[in-house]
Amino acid sequence: AVPEPFEIVPVVVSARSEAGLREQAGRLAEHLRAHPELEIADVARSLTMRAALENRSVVVAGDRDELLAGLDGLVPGAGPVSGR
């Protein structure tokens, strides 16, 4: 059997404000915890269909635990990295 390639997935979250960005990250993490059957690549692909708003953060993850840790890092108390 051929092993599946290790996949790193960029998951982009965006909102109109930093507070909104943190809320979006929290809601996404909550949704992922409620639906463990969701594949992170499918979630990342779905998020590309959303509008790209002013405030954006990306979590680069190889698995669900990395994605949840990254999203949890965006919730209140952790500052997103700003850049253009």
N, CA, C and O atoms as CSV, one atom per row, in Angstrom:
chain,resi,resn,atom,element,x,y,z
A,1,ALA,N,N,0.842,-1.186,0.000
A,1,ALA,CA,C,0.000,0.000,0.000
A,1,ALA,C,C,0.886,1.247,0.000
A,1,ALA,O,O,1.936,1.288,0.640
A,2,VAL,N,N,0.441,2.234,-0.718
A,2,VAL,CA,C,1.169,3.496,-0.806
A,2,VAL,C,C,0.674,4.425,0.297
A,2,VAL,O,O,-0.525,4.692,0.374
A,3,PRO,N,N,1.566,4.925,1.154
A,3,PRO,CA,C,1.104,5.846,2.204
A,3,PRO,C,C,0.613,7.151,1.595
A,3,PRO,O,O,1.120,7.611,0.572
A,4,GLU,N,N,-0.380,7.733,2.244
A,4,GLU,CA,C,-0.892,9.023,1.780
A,4,GLU,C,C,0.142,10.102,2.071
A,4,GLU,O,O,0.802,10.065,3.109
A,5,PRO,N,N,0.288,11.064,1.158
A,5,PRO,CA,C,1.259,12.139,1.399
A,5,PRO,C,C,0.832,13.005,2.577
A,5,PRO,O,O,-0.357,13.222,2.808
A,6,PHE,N,N,1.812,13.489,3.309
A,6,PHE,CA,C,1.531,14.396,4.417
A,6,PHE,C,C,1.076,15.719,3.830
A,6,PHE,O,O,1.761,16.302,2.989
A,7,GLU,N,N,-0.056,16.180,4.265
A,7,GLU,CA,C,-0.620,17.397,3.695
A,7,GLU,C,C,-0.659,18.518,4.729
A,7,GLU,O,O,-1.186,18.344,5.828
A,8,ILE,N,N,-0.104,19.652,4.372
A,8,ILE,CA,C,-0.178,20.855,5.187
A,8,ILE,C,C,-1.233,21.742,4.540
A,8,ILE,O,O,-1.184,22.006,3.339
A,9,VAL,N,N,-2.178,22.194,5.338
A,9,VAL,CA,C,-3.311,22.945,4.809
A,9,VAL,C,C,-3.342,24.348,5.412
A,9,VAL,O,O,-3.333,24.491,6.635
A,10,PRO,N,N,-3.380,25.392,4.567
A,10,PRO,CA,C,-3.584,26.749,5.084
A,10,PRO,C,C,-5.081,27.010,5.250
A,10,PRO,O,O,-5.852,26.867,4.302
A,11,VAL,N,N,-5.477,27.388,6.443
A,11,VAL,CA,C,-6.884,27.683,6.737
A,11,VAL,C,C,-6.977,29.179,7.032
A,11,VAL,O,O,-6.437,29.659,8.029
A,12,VAL,N,N,-7.667,29.911,6.156
A,12,VAL,CA,C,-7.758,31.366,6.263
A,12,VAL,C,C,-9.069,31.765,6.924
A,12,VAL,O,O,-10.147,31.319,6.532
A,13,VAL,N,N,-8.949,32.615,7.935
A,13,VAL,CA,C,-10.111,33.169,8.633
A,13,VAL,C,C,-10.052,34.679,8.430
A,13,VAL,O,O,-8.987,35.279,8.580
A,14,SER,N,N,-11.183,35.301,8.089
A,14,SER,CA,C,-11.180,36.756,7.919
A,14,SER,C,C,-12.434,37.365,8.518
A,14,SER,O,O,-13.460,36.701,8.675
A,15,ALA,N,N,-12.326,38.648,8.849
A,15,ALA,CA,C,-13.446,39.385,9.446
A,15,ALA,C,C,-13.203,40.877,9.242
A,15,ALA,O,O,-12.127,41.284,8.803
A,16,ARG,N,N,-14.192,41.674,9.558
A,16,ARG,CA,C,-14.081,43.127,9.391
A,16,ARG,C,C,-13.223,43.787,10.477
A,16,ARG,O,O,-12.698,44.881,10.272
A,17,SER,N,N,-13.081,43.126,11.624
A,17,SER,CA,C,-12.318,43.708,12.731
A,17,SER,C,C,-11.507,42.611,13.419
A,17,SER,O,O,-11.739,41.423,13.199
A,18,GLU,N,N,-10.550,43.026,14.256
A,18,GLU,CA,C,-9.780,42.041,15.022
A,18,GLU,C,C,-10.689,41.255,15.949
A,18,GLU,O,O,-10.533,40.043,16.099
A,19,ALA,N,N,-11.645,41.947,16.576
A,19,ALA,CA,C,-12.583,41.254,17.467
A,19,ALA,C,C,-13.398,40.235,16.677
A,19,ALA,O,O,-13.622,39.116,17.138
A,20,GLY,N,N,-13.836,40.627,15.491
A,20,GLY,CA,C,-14.594,39.712,14.643
A,20,GLY,C,C,-13.758,38.518,14.212
A,20,GLY,O,O,-14.269,37.404,14.100
A,21,LEU,N,N,-12.477,38.751,13.969
A,21,LEU,CA,C,-11.569,37.677,13.583
A,21,LEU,C,C,-11.460,36.649,14.705
A,21,LEU,O,O,-11.509,35.442,14.468
A,22,ARG,N,N,-11.315,37.138,15.902
A,22,ARG,CA,C,-11.231,36.240,17.059
A,22,ARG,C,C,-12.529,35.457,17.234
A,22,ARG,O,O,-12.506,34.267,17.549
A,23,GLU,N,N,-13.661,36.131,17.029
A,23,GLU,CA,C,-14.961,35.453,17.135
A,23,GLU,C,C,-15.100,34.378,16.059
A,23,GLU,O,O,-15.567,33.274,16.338
A,24,GLN,N,N,-14.695,34.700,14.830
A,24,GLN,CA,C,-14.762,33.730,13.731
A,24,GLN,C,C,-13.906,32.506,14.049
A,24,GLN,O,O,-14.338,31.372,13.844
A,25,ALA,N,N,-12.697,32.736,14.548
A,25,ALA,CA,C,-11.802,31.631,14.892
A,25,ALA,C,C,-12.422,30.763,15.982
A,25,ALA,O,O,-12.357,29.535,15.917
A,26,GLY,N,N,-13.020,31.399,16.979
A,26,GLY,CA,C,-13.670,30.658,18.057
A,26,GLY,C,C,-14.849,29.838,17.566
A,26,GLY,O,O,-15.026,28.690,17.973
A,27,ARG,N,N,-15.662,30.431,16.684
A,27,ARG,CA,C,-16.814,29.697,16.134
A,27,ARG,C,C,-16.357,28.523,15.274
A,27,ARG,O,O,-16.945,27.442,15.328
A,28,LEU,N,N,-15.311,28.737,14.484
A,28,LEU,CA,C,-14.812,27.654,13.641
A,28,LEU,C,C,-14.267,26.513,14.504
A,28,LEU,O,O,-14.537,25.345,14.225
A,29,ALA,N,N,-13.512,26.837,15.537
A,29,ALA,CA,C,-12.981,25.804,16.434
A,29,ALA,C,C,-14.120,25.038,17.101
A,29,ALA,O,O,-14.068,23.813,17.212
A,30,GLU,N,N,-15.137,25.753,17.539
A,30,GLU,CA,C,-16.301,25.117,18.166
A,30,GLU,C,C,-16.991,24.171,17.176
A,30,GLU,O,O,-17.373,23.056,17.533
A,31,HIS,N,N,-17.143,24.626,15.940
A,31,HIS,CA,C,-17.786,23.814,14.902
A,31,HIS,C,C,-16.967,22.546,14.620
A,31,HIS,O,O,-17.525,21.458,14.479
A,32,LEU,N,N,-15.651,22.697,14.541
A,32,LEU,CA,C,-14.793,21.537,14.292
A,32,LEU,C,C,-14.852,20.535,15.440
A,32,LEU,O,O,-14.827,19.325,15.213
A,33,ARG,N,N,-14.930,21.026,16.654
A,33,ARG,CA,C,-15.028,20.116,17.802
A,33,ARG,C,C,-16.373,19.386,17.813
A,33,ARG,O,O,-16.451,18.230,18.230
A,34,ALA,N,N,-17.420,20.055,17.356
A,34,ALA,CA,C,-18.755,19.440,17.307
A,34,ALA,C,C,-18.890,18.462,16.142
A,34,ALA,O,O,-19.769,17.600,16.152
A,35,HIS,N,N,-18.017,18.593,15.134
A,35,HIS,CA,C,-18.097,17.760,13.929
A,35,HIS,C,C,-16.731,17.156,13.609
A,35,HIS,O,O,-16.072,17.577,12.658
A,36,PRO,N,N,-16.304,16.170,14.401
A,36,PRO,CA,C,-14.974,15.585,14.195
A,36,PRO,C,C,-14.820,14.852,12.861
A,36,PRO,O,O,-13.703,14.530,12.456
A,37,GLU,N,N,-15.923,14.592,12.187
A,37,GLU,CA,C,-15.850,13.901,10.895
A,37,GLU,C,C,-15.364,14.808,9.760
A,37,GLU,O,O,-14.997,14.318,8.692
A,38,LEU,N,N,-15.360,16.118,9.982
A,38,LEU,CA,C,-14.940,17.050,8.938
A,38,LEU,C,C,-13.437,16.949,8.683
A,38,LEU,O,O,-12.637,16.911,9.618
A,39,GLU,N,N,-13.071,16.905,7.417
A,39,GLU,CA,C,-11.664,16.884,7.013
A,39,GLU,C,C,-11.158,18.326,6.945
A,39,GLU,O,O,-11.859,19.205,6.445
A,40,ILE,N,N,-9.943,18.571,7.448
A,40,ILE,CA,C,-9.461,19.954,7.466
A,40,ILE,C,C,-9.249,20.502,6.058
A,40,ILE,O,O,-9.406,21.704,5.843
A,41,ALA,N,N,-8.898,19.659,5.102
A,41,ALA,CA,C,-8.733,20.142,3.723
A,41,ALA,C,C,-10.068,20.631,3.166
A,41,ALA,O,O,-10.110,21.617,2.430
A,42,ASP,N,N,-11.158,19.946,3.514
A,42,ASP,CA,C,-12.487,20.368,3.060
A,42,ASP,C,C,-12.891,21.687,3.714
A,42,ASP,O,O,-13.484,22.551,3.068
A,43,VAL,N,N,-12.570,21.834,4.989
A,43,VAL,CA,C,-12.874,23.077,5.705
A,43,VAL,C,C,-12.099,24.232,5.070
A,43,VAL,O,O,-12.661,25.296,4.810
A,44,ALA,N,N,-10.818,24.017,4.823
A,44,ALA,CA,C,-9.981,25.060,4.208
A,44,ALA,C,C,-10.531,25.459,2.846
A,44,ALA,O,O,-10.595,26.644,2.518
A,45,ARG,N,N,-10.924,24.474,2.060
A,45,ARG,CA,C,-11.471,24.750,0.726
A,45,ARG,C,C,-12.765,25.542,0.834
A,45,ARG,O,O,-12.976,26.488,0.074
A,46,SER,N,N,-13.628,25.172,1.761
A,46,SER,CA,C,-14.897,25.887,1.959
A,46,SER,C,C,-14.665,27.342,2.338
A,46,SER,O,O,-15.386,28.229,1.881
A,47,LEU,N,N,-13.667,27.586,3.168
A,47,LEU,CA,C,-13.393,28.953,3.608
A,47,LEU,C,C,-12.881,29.837,2.480
A,47,LEU,O,O,-12.974,31.061,2.570
A,48,THR,N,N,-12.342,29.240,1.416
A,48,THR,CA,C,-11.881,30.055,0.286
A,48,THR,C,C,-13.047,30.670,-0.473
A,48,THR,O,O,-12.854,31.599,-1.258
A,49,MET,N,N,-14.256,30.162,-0.249
A,49,MET,CA,C,-15.447,30.694,-0.923
A,49,MET,C,C,-16.008,31.927,-0.213
A,49,MET,O,O,-16.863,32.626,-0.756
A,50,ARG,N,N,-15.529,32.186,0.990
A,50,ARG,CA,C,-16.004,33.341,1.756
A,50,ARG,C,C,-15.296,34.608,1.302
A,50,ARG,O,O,-14.208,34.561,0.728
A,51,ALA,N,N,-15.928,35.730,1.567
A,51,ALA,CA,C,-15.320,37.024,1.229
A,51,ALA,C,C,-14.024,37.205,2.023
A,51,ALA,O,O,-13.955,36.841,3.196
A,52,ALA,N,N,-13.007,37.765,1.382
A,52,ALA,CA,C,-11.745,38.089,2.056
A,52,ALA,C,C,-11.888,39.487,2.647
A,52,ALA,O,O,-11.798,40.487,1.935
A,53,LEU,N,N,-12.110,39.543,3.941
A,53,LEU,CA,C,-12.328,40.821,4.614
A,53,LEU,C,C,-11.005,41.424,5.082
A,53,LEU,O,O,-9.942,40.826,4.915
A,54,GLU,N,N,-11.087,42.618,5.671
A,54,GLU,CA,C,-9.896,43.415,6.001
A,54,GLU,C,C,-8.918,42.732,6.948
A,54,GLU,O,O,-7.705,42.843,6.766
A,55,ASN,N,N,-9.419,42.041,7.939
A,55,ASN,CA,C,-8.566,41.392,8.941
A,55,ASN,C,C,-8.535,39.901,8.638
A,55,ASN,O,O,-9.575,39.244,8.586
A,56,ARG,N,N,-7.321,39.369,8.439
A,56,ARG,CA,C,-7.175,37.963,8.079
A,56,ARG,C,C,-6.060,37.323,8.882
A,56,ARG,O,O,-5.058,37.953,9.220
A,57,SER,N,N,-6.266,36.067,9.169
A,57,SER,CA,C,-5.216,35.249,9.771
A,57,SER,C,C,-5.249,33.899,9.078
A,57,SER,O,O,-6.290,33.454,8.597
A,58,VAL,N,N,-4.111,33.268,9.038
A,58,VAL,CA,C,-4.045,31.927,8.458
A,58,VAL,C,C,-3.437,30.987,9.490
A,58,VAL,O,O,-2.457,31.316,10.159
A,59,VAL,N,N,-4.036,29.823,9.601
A,59,VAL,CA,C,-3.499,28.763,10.442
A,59,VAL,C,C,-3.019,27.681,9.484
A,59,VAL,O,O,-3.796,27.176,8.673
A,60,VAL,N,N,-1.753,27.327,9.574
A,60,VAL,CA,C,-1.194,26.274,8.738
A,60,VAL,C,C,-1.151,25.013,9.594
A,60,VAL,O,O,-0.484,24.972,10.627
A,61,ALA,N,N,-1.880,23.979,9.145
A,61,ALA,CA,C,-2.033,22.791,9.978
A,61,ALA,C,C,-1.884,21.513,9.160
A,61,ALA,O,O,-2.285,21.450,7.998
A,62,GLY,N,N,-1.311,20.517,9.779
A,62,GLY,CA,C,-1.188,19.206,9.164
A,62,GLY,C,C,-2.230,18.233,9.660
A,62,GLY,O,O,-2.433,17.172,9.071
A,63,ASP,N,N,-2.898,18.601,10.760
A,63,ASP,CA,C,-3.959,17.742,11.277
A,63,ASP,C,C,-4.933,18.576,12.111
A,63,ASP,O,O,-4.726,19.769,12.334
A,64,ARG,N,N,-5.980,17.924,12.557
A,64,ARG,CA,C,-7.052,18.588,13.306
A,64,ARG,C,C,-6.525,19.244,14.583
A,64,ARG,O,O,-6.906,20.371,14.898
A,65,ASP,N,N,-5.655,18.551,15.319
A,65,ASP,CA,C,-5.135,19.113,16.573
A,65,ASP,C,C,-4.344,20.397,16.329
A,65,ASP,O,O,-4.470,21.359,17.086
A,66,GLU,N,N,-3.530,20.411,15.274
A,66,GLU,CA,C,-2.774,21.622,14.947
A,66,GLU,C,C,-3.712,22.761,14.559
A,66,GLU,O,O,-3.494,23.911,14.941
A,67,LEU,N,N,-4.754,22.435,13.799
A,67,LEU,CA,C,-5.710,23.461,13.396
A,67,LEU,C,C,-6.430,24.033,14.611
A,67,LEU,O,O,-6.562,25.250,14.739
A,68,LEU,N,N,-6.895,23.165,15.498
A,68,LEU,CA,C,-7.592,23.646,16.694
A,68,LEU,C,C,-6.666,24.482,17.579
A,68,LEU,O,O,-7.089,25.503,18.121
A,69,ALA,N,N,-5.421,24.065,17.729
A,69,ALA,CA,C,-4.464,24.840,18.534
A,69,ALA,C,C,-4.241,26.214,17.913
A,69,ALA,O,O,-4.178,27.216,18.625
A,70,GLY,N,N,-4.122,26.264,16.596
A,70,GLY,CA,C,-3.935,27.543,15.914
A,70,GLY,C,C,-5.141,28.447,16.049
A,70,GLY,O,O,-4.999,29.646,16.292
A,71,LEU,N,N,-6.333,27.879,15.893
A,71,LEU,CA,C,-7.554,28.677,16.040
A,71,LEU,C,C,-7.704,29.165,17.473
A,71,LEU,O,O,-8.089,30.311,17.707
A,72,ASP,N,N,-7.400,28.293,18.434
A,72,ASP,CA,C,-7.483,28.689,19.842
A,72,ASP,C,C,-6.508,29.824,20.140
A,72,ASP,O,O,-6.766,30.642,21.023
A,73,GLY,N,N,-5.396,29.882,19.417
A,73,GLY,CA,C,-4.423,30.957,19.594
A,73,GLY,C,C,-4.909,32.300,19.083
A,73,GLY,O,O,-4.327,33.337,19.403
A,74,LEU,N,N,-5.975,32.289,18.287
A,74,LEU,CA,C,-6.524,33.538,17.751
A,74,LEU,C,C,-7.632,34.121,18.610
A,74,LEU,O,O,-8.024,35.272,18.415
A,75,VAL,N,N,-8.140,33.351,19.553
A,75,VAL,CA,C,-9.236,33.841,20.383
A,75,VAL,C,C,-8.723,34.867,21.384
A,75,VAL,O,O,-7.510,35.023,21.525
A,76,PRO,N,N,-9.615,35.576,22.088
A,76,PRO,CA,C,-9.193,36.661,22.985
A,76,PRO,C,C,-7.995,36.301,23.855
A,76,PRO,O,O,-7.921,35.231,24.460
A,77,GLY,N,N,-7.069,37.240,23.887
A,77,GLY,CA,C,-5.863,37.056,24.673
A,77,GLY,C,C,-4.629,36.822,23.818
A,77,GLY,O,O,-3.506,37.040,24.272
A,78,ALA,N,N,-4.834,36.377,22.581
A,78,ALA,CA,C,-3.709,36.157,21.667
A,78,ALA,C,C,-3.839,37.141,20.514
A,78,ALA,O,O,-4.920,37.281,19.942
A,79,GLY,N,N,-2.769,37.816,20.171
A,79,GLY,CA,C,-2.836,38.818,19.106
A,79,GLY,C,C,-2.481,38.243,17.748
A,79,GLY,O,O,-1.469,37.555,17.614
A,80,PRO,N,N,-3.298,38.515,16.739
A,80,PRO,CA,C,-2.950,38.056,15.396
A,80,PRO,C,C,-1.763,38.839,14.842
A,80,PRO,O,O,-1.516,39.975,15.247
A,81,VAL,N,N,-1.047,38.238,13.934
A,81,VAL,CA,C,0.078,38.895,13.275
A,81,VAL,C,C,-0.475,39.763,12.157
A,81,VAL,O,O,-1.269,39.294,11.342
A,82,SER,N,N,-0.067,41.013,12.113
A,82,SER,CA,C,-0.541,41.930,11.078
A,82,SER,C,C,0.512,42.067,9.994
A,82,SER,O,O,1.710,41.988,10.266
A,83,GLY,N,N,0.069,42.269,8.791
A,83,GLY,CA,C,0.992,42.458,7.689
A,83,GLY,C,C,0.242,42.700,6.403
A,83,GLY,O,O,-0.972,42.505,6.338
A,84,ARG,N,N,0.950,43.120,5.390
A,84,ARG,CA,C,0.333,43.364,4.081
A,84,ARG,C,C,1.150,42.677,3.022
A,84,ARG,O,O,0.813,42.749,1.840
